[in-house]
Amino acid sequence: MPKQMTAKEAVSTYIHDGATITVGGFANGLAHPEEVMEELGLAAQAGSPKGLTLIYASGQGDSAARGLNHLAVDGLLRKVIGGHWGLAPRLGQLASDNKLAGYNLPQGTLSQLFREIAAGRPGVITHVGLGSFADPRLEGGKLNQAARDEGDFVKVIQFEGEEKLFYPSIPIDVAILRASYADTKGNCTFEREGAYAETLAQAQAAHNSGGAVIVQVERVVEYGSLDARMVRLPGIYVDAIVVAKPENHMQTYGTQYNPVLSGEIRIPMDALAPLPMGERKVIARRAAMELVPHAVTNLGIGVPEGVAAVAAEEGLEGMVLTTEVGAVGGVPAGGKDFGAAANVDCILDQPAQFDFYDGGGLDVAFLGLAQMDRHGNVNVSKFGPKITGCGGFVNITQNAKKVVYCGAFKAGGLKVQAADGRLEILQEGKVKKLVSEVEQVTFSGVYAAQHGHPVLYITERAVFELTKEGVELKEIAPGVDLQRDVLDQMDFAPIVKDVRLMDVRIFQEEPMGLKL
């Protein structure tokens, strides 16, 4: 039977020097055990534990001090294997300073790896990551010299005559997780959570590795009082239960608790407010033209989020939005609630969602365009010393039936005006985003072209398509000059054959009258 204890007691009892730990949660506090993380950071500042290995799938933090930022203590971590680093900049700084061995690997694959560890299987064998920076023939996901000294984690193998990547299982000593309620025998429910992430798989992985499972909860109730159909984590896996203070058990870092985000209730949804006219709306409008009826869709954060607003303004129905952490249907939340969704049809475990994604279940994915090169490669994961990480980007873009990248042509002060069916560039951006070679290959255009994956790159002034011959310029906006405003603002020469004008309706104030 699990013991109920404080976070301080759980840390001192179960987390010892040199242990391999995993932490549950997604993005901005969803299903994240904040109180235990805070206590682990404080214990490390006092001198113990130290030399830990941390493995996690989703980025967890508030880009400031919470989440995995608590673990940014010199000496606490020896090695970190994570899917996304951008929300924990303090941890990323330790990697940049070479004070730990840092690895960044595809989020979905890491979430699936916990199931392989739990089942005693050797690891994940997959095509995901081939040709990207996760491929050991490029970088192997290694972020710094300490990781390069540590060596490859991912291996290239031949399986049934095909090239694959192998992500090996590693034993887990401690899983630090979160649930809503636990009964006195440790059975845990998640009815007030906005995501389940890979909590079950992490618990099984630690338990079957001979390790311990610590679960942070909101409340402990009497055995037998929980609906068995709501129990997603049985007490046979749980060693310690920590009842958290309310401020350390927020549903997200933006919301203490909202039953809409946990799928307990539904609310009437007003139409999304139309986007103001500008480059973001222009890009979203052109991207929305790539939707198909009843498309199962993933929208990345940032510019791609505008596709949903355009679809609402145009009265398009049938698009099913999904989030990588597990939501199906409804409307994904943004900001500090990112990862949760309102009015969902269901919430899946994250590994199951990525099974669907990896197998080609997404009809179309709209992702951000931070940097693109002459090969059609895209970088969203590393810029200079800043470590952002790939998150689910590699899994999503490598496997969706169609990928549409959305972003402004240039960065750094770009100002445009769209009116009367034309685009005018009022002030050119200072930073080129279409470069000869991306700094890091988060998406491999070479791999996509070899496998015939349809890929578009949409900006406010030009649309490019990935072909087997290379990146081809397909459309330009009415009102822009091909040479001055497009070709001269790139660091590579695209294929130019038959360039047509983008639809003039994109650049008018009134709705386009778009039909799927």
N, C-alpha and C positions, 0 to 999 in steps of 0.2 A: 504494500500500500504506500502511495507517495506521501511525502512529508510536506506539511505546510510550513513555510519559513519565510524570512525576510529576504530581500534581494541580496543583502550583504552576506547573510548566512549561506545562501545558495551559491554565490560566487566563491566564497572561501571553502565550501565543502566539496564542490565538484570541478572547479576550474583550476588546474595545476600547471606549473611551468611546463612548457613544451607541448601542451595539448593542442589538438586540432579541433576547432570549434566551427559551428555553422549558426547563422542567425537568420530568423524568419522575417518576412516583411517585404513591402514594395513601396518604392518611391517616397512619397511624403507622409510617412508614418502608418500607412495601411498595414495592419496585422504585425506591427513592429513592437518588440518588448522593450520599450523605452526605459523603464525603471531598472531593469537588469543591466542594460547597456550603460546607463549612467553609473551604476554601482561598480561595474567592471572597470570603467575608466578611473574611478576614484581609487579602487584597489590597486590598479597599476601605478598610479601616482605615488602610492604608499610603498611601492617596491615589489609587489607580487600580485598576480602572476606575471610571467614574462616569457618571451620566446614562443608565442603562440602562432599557429597557422590558422588563418581565417579563410573559409570558403563560403561564398554566398552567390546567389543568382541575380537578384534585382538590386538596383541602387537603393539605398536607404538613408535618407537624411533630409535636412531642410536647407541645404546649401550654406549652412552657418555653423550650428553647434550641436544639433540633435542627431539622433540616429547613429550611424557608424562613425560620425565625427567624435563621439565619446572615446573611441578606441585609438585616437591619434595621440598616443603617449609613447615617447621614446622607449624602446625596449619591450613594449607589450607584444608587438607583432613581429614575427620573423619573416613570414610569408603571407601574402594575401592573393587569393584567386577570386576575382569578382567579375560580374557581368556588366556593371555600370559604376563609374566612379564619380561622376559629376556632382551628385548631391552630397558627397562627403569630401569637400575640398581639403579639409585638414588631413584626411587619410591620403588623398592624392598628393599633398605636399610632401609627406613622408616618403612616398614613392619617388617623387621628383628629386628629393634630396638623397636618394639611394639608401635610406635608413631601413628599408625592408625590401624583400623581393616581390615585385608587383607584377601580376598577370591580369590581363583583360581578355575574357573569352565570351562567346555568345551566351547570352542570358538564358535562352530557351534550352540550350544544350546542358548548361549547368543545372537547370531545374530538373531536367530528365536524369542527370547523373545521380542524383540522390536516390532515385528508384533503383538504379543499378547497384548502388552501394547496399541498399536495403536488402536486395534479393541475392546478394553474394555473387553477382555477375561481374565480369572483369572491367566493364566500363561501357561507354556509348560509342558505337560505330556508326558514323553518319557522313553524309556529304556536306553537311552544314559547316561552313568555314573554309572550304576549298577555295583557293585563289585569293582569300582575304588575308588580312594581317594576322588572323589566328592560325593560318597555315605555317608550319615551322620552316617551310622553304622561303617564306617572307620574314615574318617576325616571331611567329609562334605565340603571339599574344604577350610577349615579354615587354614590359614597360620601362625597364631600367637595367643598368649594368648588374645590379645584384641578382635580378632574374636571369640575365644571360649567364652569369656565373653559376647560378643554380641549375640551369639546363632546361631542356624542352619538357614541357608537360604534355603537349599534344604530339601525336606521332602520325605520320603518313603510312598507310598500309594498303596492301592489295587484298581485296575480298571478292571472291567469285569473279575474278577478272576485272574488277572495277577499283578505281582509286577511291579510298575513303580516309577520313580522319578518325583517329582513335583517341578518345578522352578517357583516361584510366580512372578507375575507382580508387578512392583513398578512404581508410577508416576514419570515422567521426567519433571523437571522444565526448563531445558535449554539443547538444542542440539546444539553442535558446530561442524559445517560441512564444506565441501569444494566442490566447483564445478569449472568448467572452466570459463563460462560466465554467467552473469545474465542480464536480461533486466530490464528496469526501474520499472516494476511491480513485479520483483522478480522471474520470471521464469528462471530456471537454466538448463544449458546443461553441458555435461561431455565429450565432444568429444576429449579433450586433456588429459584426465585422463587414467591411466593404470588399474584402478579398480574402481568399484562403491561401493564396500563394502556393508554396510547396510544403506547407507545414506537416502534413501527414507523411510525406516521403522523407523529410528531414528527421522526424521522430523515429521512423522505422530504421533509417540508416544509422542513427546513433545507437539505438537500442540493440540492433543486430550486430553492431561493431563492438558490443560490450561496453558502450559508453552510457552517458546519462542524458536525461531529457528534463530541462527546466521549462516550465510553462507559466508565463505571466497571465493573470486573469483579473477580471473586474470584481468577481465575487465567487466565494465558495458556498455551495448549497449542499443540502443533505443528499446522501446516496438514494437513488430511486426517484428523485423529484424532477430529473431532467427527462425530456422526451427522447427516447432511444433513437428515434429517427433523426434527431438533430445532432447526435453525437458523431463528430467527424474524427475525433482523436480519442481512442479508448485508453482507459487508465492503465492498462497493462504495459504501455510504453512510457508512462510518466513517472519520474523520480521525485521531482520537487514542484510545488505549486507556490507561486508568489502572488499575493494580492497587492495590486498596484494602487498608488494614489491616483485620483481622477486625472490630475494634470499630466500624469505619465501614461495614461491609457486613453488618449484621445483617439477617436475613430480615424482621423487624419490630422496632419499638422495644421489644417485649416478649419477643422470642425470637431467639436467635442463629441457630438453624436447627432446623427440625422438618420432616422429610420428609412428614408428614401434611398440612401446610399448603400444600405445593407439589404435592400430588396424586401423589407418587411411591409412597406406600403407603397402605393403608387400615387402620383399626383397628376392633375391635369397639366399638360405641357403646352404652354404658349409657343407660338412659332418663334424660332430664333430671330433676334433682331437682325435686319439686313446689315451687311458689312458696308461701311462708308466706301465711296469710290476711291480707289487708289491702287497701288501695285498689288497689294494683297488680294483685293477683290478681283482684279484682272486675272491673276494667277489662278485663284480658286475657281473662277468661272470657266477658264479654259480647261482646268483639271476636271471639273464636273462633267464636261462633255465626254469624258472617258468612262463614265458610269454605265453599267448595263442593268437591265431590269433585275430586281431581287439580288443585287450584288452583295455578297458577303465581303465586308470591307474593314480595313484597318486604317485609321487616320493617325499619322504622327503628330507630335505636339508642334505648335507654332503655325506657320503658314498653312499646312495641310488641314488644320482644324477648320479653316474657312470653307472647305468643301461642304461641310454639313450646313452651314449658314446659307450658302448659295442654293443647295438642294431644297432647303425649307422655303426660301424666297421664290423659287421657281415652281414650288408645289410638286416636286418629284417625290414619289413614294416607292417603297419597296426596298430601299437600301437598308441592310442590316449591319449596324456598326458593332465591332467587337474590340475588346482591349486585350493586350497580350497577357495580362495577369489573370484573365478568366471571364470577364463580362461578355455576355452575348445579348445583343439587342439593347434598346434604350438609347440614352444620350450620354456619352462619356463626359465626366467632369474635367475641369481644368484647374490651373493654379495649384494651390496647396491641397486640393482634393484630387489631383491627377491620379488616375488608376481606378478610381471608383466610377460608378455610372448610376444614373437615375432611370427608373422604370425598366430595369433589365428583365429579360426573359428568364435568364438563369445566370449563376456564377459557377464556373468550373475551377478545378484546381489548375494552377499554372502549367504544370507538366502536360496535362491533358490538352490544354489550349495549344501549346506548342506542338504536340503530336498532330493536331489538326492543321496548324500552319505549315509544319515541315512536310506534310504529305500533299501539299498543294490545295488545301481547302479554301484559301482566300482567293476570291475572284479578282480583287484589285486592292493594292495598297498604295496609299498616298503618303510619301515621306518627305522630310525636309532635304533641301539641297544646300549644303554648306560649302562644299568644294567639289569640283568635277574636273576631270582631265581628258586628254585626247583619246584615251582608251575607253572612255565611258565609266571609269572608276569614280566612286563617290567617297568622300571622307566626311564623317560626322563625329569622329571619335578622338582625334588628337590634333591640337593646334599649338605649335611651339611647345613651351613647357607645360601647357595646360592639359591635364588628363581628364577627358570626359568619359570615354568608354563607349562601347557599342550598344549596350543594352540588348533589346530584342531585334535590333536593326538587321543583323546578319541573317537570322532565321527567317524574318519576314520577307526581306527583299530577295533572298535567294530562292524562295519557294512560291511566292504569290504568282497567280496566272498572268498578272500584268502589274508592273511597278511604274508608278508615276512620281517622279521627283519634282518638288515644288519649291521655288525660292526665287528671290530677286536676282537679277543678272549680276549686279555688283553690290558691295556693301560699303558702309562708311559714308553716310550722308546723301544717299540717292534720294532724289525728289522727282516725281513724275506727275503728270496730269492726264487723265483720261476723260474725254468728252467728245461728243459728236462723231463717234466712230473712229477716233484717232488717239494715238498716244504721243504725248510730248514730254521729252526729258528736260526738266527744268534745271536740275543739277545732277551731274554725273557722280556716281559713287567713287570713292577713292581706292577701294580694295577690289582687285580682280578675284572672282570666284571660279572662273573657268580658266584653269591653269594647265601648264604642260604636263606636270606630274603632281598628283595629290600627295600630301604629306603622309597619309596613311590610307591603305586600301580597306575601307569598311565594307564596300560593295565592289565586287570584281566585275567590271564590264566585259573582260575577256571571257570569264566563266559563263556569264549570261549569254554572250553572243555565240559561244560554242554550243550552248544548249538550246538556242532558239527562243530565249525568254524575251517577250515584248517589254521594252523599256522606253519611256519618254522622259524628257527633261524639260519642264515648263517654267519659263520666266515671264516677266511682264512684257518683254519685247521680242522674244524668240522662243521657238519650240524646236527641240532636237530629238532625234530618234537614234537608238543604238542599232546598227546593222552589222552584218558580218564583215563589211569593209571598214567600219569605223563609225564615228559619230557624224551623223548627217543633219544639216540644218534643213528643217522642213517648212517652217513658217516664220514670218516676222510680222510685227504689229504695223498696222496702217499708220503712217506718219513718221516712222523711223527710217533712217538711212542705213542701208545694208552695210556699207563699208565703214562709215563713221561711227555708228551707234552699236554695231554688232561685231563685225570682224576685227575692227581696230581695238575693241575692248576685251579681246580674248588673247590668251597666250599660245593658242594653237589654231591651226586652220582646219575647220570642219569640212566635210564633204559638202559641196554646193552643187546641186543638180537642178532640181525643179522646186524652187522656193515659192510658196504661195502666201497670201496675206491671211493673217488670223481673222476669224469671224468678226465683222465690224460690230455686231451686237455686244461683244465683250466690253467694248469701250463706250457704251452708252449708259445713261443713268437709269433708264427704265429696265424692268426685268426682260430677260432675253427671250422668254417664251420657249425655254429649253424642254425638249422631249427626249425620253430615253429611247 
